[in-house]
Amino acid sequence: MDNDSYLLLLLSDGNLPTGSFVSSSGLESYFKHGFPAIERISLSDPSASQAPASIVGFIRDSLAAYARLALPFASDAHNTMENAVEKGKDATIAGLQALDRHYEAMSLNHITRRASKAQGVALLTLFSKGFSRPTWLDAFNPSQMDAIGSRRKEEAKQRLSETVVDAYKLMIRKGEAPGHLPICWGVLSAALSLSTGRSKQLFLFLYARSLLSAAIRLNAIGPYAAQQLLLHVIRQMVDEEASNCSHLTSLPSEGPPFEEDWSRLESSSTPATTWPLGEILAARHDLQHSRIFNS
């Protein structure tokens, strides 16, 4: 099994901090504000395989908006980490910090920022405690210590990645960087040597799956119907958005990232918020009288 395939199995685990236990991404507010009529699926219903159109519509709009805004940052953070050996630790951390602050500025409501930060730092903690290579593993295969130069080069790159992750996590804890999910996802996937293309596809898949998980917890859809959506609907959505947003970059062509350059902002190659209704609903999450989700 190749490295990417094995990492996909590990990173698609539902226990990772990318699911819906922290945030519903506006879905709970969407229902509470009465936009769709919640259609419950009954196993005794002959049409049980038909998922509610309102949920499918929400996932489509939310995924498209999230891909346009967050995917460029995840991709650029991944590329920044991949160039860590050439640029060095300090330059890499500075680049990640700039991306993080840029995403913070482009997040339009405090609810979205709160959920993104909680999941972001959790990902870095996951890498440090669960994915980084401990030194005691070398005792199980001492011959690896006598590997050829390529092996040693890979080990040096891995040690640098671990150093960058630990240093950046400390910056987040100290409040020197926001620690948003897209940036931390790019850091994690690059540190694990996952390819950029697979990283972006998995990033969008996990977001769509988290929306379905939230819908299940809200009793708006059943688990069997959610699996059918994952197989027959979500895959096409993820492929389309990954293709549509493949050219996007959060980095400006010239000048500081926060410089008001209207021609650049209007360019189709820059991230943007494309679903104002979703932003409004997410911002009103805390105004609900009762809530299942934190965000």
C-alpha positions as CSV (number, residue, x, y, z in Angstrom):
1,M,0.0,0.0,0.0
2,D,1.4,3.4,-1.0
3,N,2.0,6.2,1.6
4,D,-1.0,8.3,0.4
5,S,-3.5,5.5,0.6
6,Y,-2.4,4.4,4.1
7,L,-2.5,8.0,5.3
8,L,-6.0,8.4,3.9
9,L,-7.2,5.5,6.0
10,L,-5.7,7.0,9.1
11,L,-6.9,10.6,8.5
12,S,-10.4,9.6,7.6
13,D,-11.0,8.2,11.1
14,G,-14.2,9.7,12.5
15,N,-12.4,10.2,15.9
16,L,-10.1,12.9,14.4
17,P,-11.0,16.5,15.5
18,T,-12.4,17.4,12.2
19,G,-15.9,16.1,12.8
20,S,-19.2,17.7,13.9
21,F,-18.8,17.2,17.6
22,V,-17.4,20.8,17.8
23,S,-19.3,22.6,15.1
24,S,-22.3,22.1,12.9
25,S,-21.0,24.8,10.5
26,G,-24.3,26.7,10.6
27,L,-26.5,23.6,10.0
28,E,-28.2,23.8,13.5
29,S,-28.9,27.5,13.0
30,Y,-30.2,26.8,9.5
31,F,-32.8,24.4,11.0
32,K,-33.6,26.5,14.0
33,H,-34.3,29.6,12.0
34,G,-36.9,27.6,10.0
35,F,-35.4,27.8,6.5
36,P,-36.1,24.1,5.6
37,A,-38.8,21.9,6.9
38,I,-36.9,19.1,8.5
39,E,-37.9,15.9,6.7
40,R,-37.3,12.8,8.9
41,I,-36.5,9.5,7.1
42,S,-38.3,6.5,8.4
43,L,-37.0,3.0,7.8
44,S,-40.6,1.9,7.1
45,D,-41.0,4.5,4.5
46,P,-40.6,3.1,0.9
47,S,-38.9,6.3,-0.1
48,A,-36.4,6.1,2.8
49,S,-33.5,6.1,0.4
50,Q,-34.4,9.7,-0.7
51,A,-32.4,12.1,1.4
52,P,-34.0,15.4,2.3
53,A,-33.4,17.9,-0.4
54,S,-32.8,20.7,2.1
55,I,-29.8,18.9,3.6
56,V,-28.3,18.2,0.2
57,G,-28.8,21.8,-0.8
58,F,-27.1,23.0,2.4
59,I,-24.1,20.7,2.0
60,R,-23.7,21.8,-1.6
61,D,-23.8,25.6,-0.8
62,S,-21.7,25.2,2.4
63,L,-19.1,23.0,0.7
64,A,-18.8,25.4,-2.2
65,A,-18.3,28.4,0.1
66,Y,-15.9,26.7,2.3
67,A,-13.8,25.4,-0.6
68,R,-13.6,28.9,-2.1
69,L,-12.5,30.4,1.2
70,A,-10.5,27.8,3.1
71,L,-9.0,25.5,0.5
72,P,-6.5,28.1,-0.8
73,F,-5.1,28.5,2.7
74,A,-4.9,24.8,3.4
75,S,-3.0,24.4,0.1
76,D,-0.6,27.3,0.7
77,A,0.1,26.1,4.2
78,H,0.9,22.6,2.8
79,N,3.3,24.1,0.3
80,T,4.9,26.3,2.9
81,M,5.6,23.2,5.0
82,E,6.9,21.2,2.1
83,N,9.5,24.0,1.5
84,A,10.6,24.0,5.1
85,V,13.9,22.4,4.4
86,E,14.9,25.1,1.9
87,K,13.5,28.1,3.8
88,G,14.3,27.0,7.4
89,K,12.3,26.8,10.5
90,D,11.9,30.5,11.2
91,A,10.9,31.5,7.7
92,T,8.4,28.6,7.6
93,I,6.8,29.6,10.9
94,A,6.6,33.2,9.7
95,G,4.9,32.1,6.5
96,L,2.4,30.0,8.4
97,Q,1.7,32.9,10.8
98,A,1.0,35.2,7.9
99,L,-1.4,32.8,6.3
100,D,-3.1,32.2,9.7
101,R,-3.7,36.0,10.3
102,H,-4.9,36.4,6.7
103,Y,-7.5,33.7,7.2
104,E,-8.5,35.3,10.5
105,A,-9.1,38.5,8.7
106,M,-11.2,36.8,6.1
107,S,-13.4,34.9,8.5
108,L,-16.5,37.1,8.9
109,N,-18.0,35.9,12.2
110,H,-16.7,35.0,15.6
111,I,-18.6,31.6,15.6
112,T,-16.7,30.3,12.6
113,R,-13.4,31.6,14.0
114,R,-14.1,29.9,17.3
115,A,-14.7,26.5,15.8
116,S,-11.9,26.8,13.4
117,K,-9.4,27.6,16.1
118,A,-10.6,24.8,18.4
119,Q,-10.2,22.2,15.6
120,G,-6.9,23.6,14.3
121,V,-4.9,23.4,17.6
122,A,-6.5,19.9,18.2
123,L,-5.0,18.8,14.9
124,L,-1.5,19.9,15.8
125,T,-1.9,18.2,19.2
126,L,-2.9,15.1,17.4
127,F,0.2,15.2,15.3
128,S,2.5,15.7,18.3
129,K,1.0,13.0,20.4
130,G,-0.3,10.5,17.8
131,F,1.5,10.8,14.5
132,S,5.0,12.0,15.2
133,R,7.6,9.2,15.3
134,P,8.8,8.4,18.8
135,T,12.5,7.5,19.3
136,W,11.8,4.2,21.0
137,L,10.4,2.8,17.7
138,D,14.0,2.5,16.4
139,A,14.7,-0.3,18.8
140,F,12.2,-2.5,16.9
141,N,14.3,-2.2,13.7
142,P,17.9,-1.1,14.4
143,S,18.9,-1.7,10.8
144,Q,17.0,1.4,9.8
145,M,19.6,3.5,11.7
146,D,22.1,2.4,9.0
147,A,19.9,3.5,6.1
148,I,21.3,5.1,3.0
149,G,21.4,8.9,2.5
150,S,17.8,9.2,1.2
151,R,16.6,7.6,4.4
152,R,18.6,10.0,6.5
153,K,17.4,12.9,4.5
154,E,13.8,11.9,5.1
155,E,14.4,11.5,8.8
156,A,15.9,15.0,8.9
157,K,12.9,16.4,7.1
158,Q,10.6,14.6,9.6
159,R,12.5,16.0,12.6
160,L,12.2,19.5,11.1
161,S,8.5,19.1,10.5
162,E,8.0,18.0,14.1
163,T,10.0,20.9,15.3
164,V,7.9,23.4,13.3
165,V,4.7,21.8,14.5
166,D,5.7,22.0,18.1
167,A,6.9,25.6,17.8
168,Y,3.8,26.7,15.9
169,K,1.5,25.0,18.5
170,L,3.3,26.9,21.2
171,M,2.8,30.1,19.4
172,I,-1.0,29.4,19.2
173,R,-1.1,28.6,22.9
174,K,0.6,31.9,23.6
175,G,-1.8,33.8,21.4
176,E,0.8,34.8,18.8
177,A,-1.1,33.0,16.0
178,P,-4.8,32.1,15.6
179,G,-4.3,28.4,14.7
180,H,-7.1,28.1,12.2
181,L,-8.2,24.7,10.9
182,P,-7.2,25.1,7.2
183,I,-3.6,26.2,8.1
184,C,-3.2,23.5,10.7
185,W,-4.6,20.9,8.2
186,G,-2.0,22.0,5.6
187,V,0.7,21.7,8.3
188,L,-0.4,18.3,9.4
189,S,-0.8,16.8,5.9
190,A,2.5,18.1,4.7
191,A,4.3,16.9,7.9
192,L,2.9,13.4,7.1
193,S,4.1,13.7,3.5
194,L,0.6,13.5,2.1
195,S,0.5,14.8,-1.5
196,T,-1.1,18.2,-2.1
197,G,-3.9,16.8,-4.3
198,R,-4.9,14.1,-1.8
199,S,-4.7,16.6,1.1
200,K,-7.2,19.0,-0.6
201,Q,-9.6,16.3,-1.5
202,L,-9.6,14.8,2.0
203,F,-10.0,18.2,3.5
204,L,-13.2,18.8,1.6
205,F,-14.5,15.3,2.2
206,L,-14.0,15.6,5.9
207,Y,-15.9,18.9,5.9
208,A,-18.8,17.4,4.0
209,R,-18.9,14.3,6.2
210,S,-19.0,16.5,9.3
211,L,-22.1,18.2,7.9
212,L,-23.8,14.8,7.5
213,S,-22.7,13.8,11.0
214,A,-24.2,17.0,12.3
215,A,-27.5,16.3,10.5
216,I,-27.6,12.8,12.1
217,R,-27.1,14.3,15.6
218,L,-29.9,16.8,14.8
219,N,-32.2,13.9,13.9
220,A,-32.7,15.4,10.5
221,I,-31.4,12.4,8.6
222,G,-30.6,8.7,9.4
223,P,-27.2,7.1,9.4
224,Y,-28.1,4.8,6.4
225,A,-29.2,7.7,4.3
226,A,-26.0,9.6,5.3
227,Q,-23.9,6.7,4.0
228,Q,-25.9,6.7,0.8
229,L,-25.1,10.4,0.4
230,L,-21.5,9.8,1.1
231,L,-21.3,7.2,-1.7
232,H,-23.5,8.6,-4.4
233,V,-23.6,12.4,-3.9
234,I,-20.7,13.7,-1.8
235,R,-18.0,12.3,-3.9
236,Q,-19.1,14.2,-7.0
237,M,-19.4,17.4,-4.9
238,V,-16.0,17.0,-3.5
239,D,-14.4,16.3,-6.9
240,E,-16.2,19.3,-8.4
241,E,-15.1,21.8,-5.7
242,A,-11.6,20.5,-5.7
243,S,-11.4,21.0,-9.4
244,N,-13.1,24.4,-9.4
245,C,-10.8,25.7,-6.6
246,S,-7.5,24.1,-7.7
247,H,-6.2,27.3,-9.1
248,L,-6.9,29.5,-6.0
249,T,-4.2,30.9,-3.9
250,S,-4.3,33.0,-0.7
251,L,-1.0,34.6,-1.5
252,P,-1.0,38.0,-3.3
253,S,0.8,38.3,-6.6
254,E,2.7,41.3,-5.2
255,G,2.7,43.6,-2.1
256,P,1.7,42.8,1.5
257,P,-1.2,40.3,1.9
258,F,-3.5,42.9,3.6
259,E,-2.9,45.7,1.1
260,E,-6.1,47.0,-0.5
261,D,-5.7,46.0,-4.1
262,W,-9.2,45.9,-5.6
263,S,-8.0,44.5,-8.9
264,R,-6.5,41.6,-7.0
265,L,-9.5,41.1,-4.7
266,E,-11.8,41.0,-7.8
267,S,-9.6,38.4,-9.4
268,S,-11.0,34.9,-9.7
269,S,-7.8,33.4,-8.3
270,T,-8.3,34.8,-4.7
271,P,-10.3,33.3,-1.9
272,A,-13.7,34.8,-1.1
273,T,-16.9,34.4,0.8
274,T,-19.6,33.3,-1.7
275,W,-22.6,32.4,0.6
276,P,-23.7,35.4,2.7
277,L,-26.7,33.5,4.1
278,G,-24.5,30.8,5.5
279,E,-22.3,33.5,7.2
280,I,-25.4,35.1,8.8
281,L,-26.8,31.8,10.0
282,A,-23.5,30.8,11.5
283,A,-23.1,34.2,13.2
284,R,-26.5,33.7,14.9
285,H,-25.7,30.3,16.4
286,D,-25.3,31.6,19.9
287,L,-28.6,33.4,19.8
288,Q,-30.5,30.1,19.9
289,H,-32.3,29.3,23.1
290,S,-31.0,25.7,23.1
291,R,-28.0,24.3,21.3
292,I,-26.5,20.9,20.7
293,F,-23.2,22.2,19.2
294,N,-20.7,24.7,20.5
295,S,-20.5,26.4,17.1
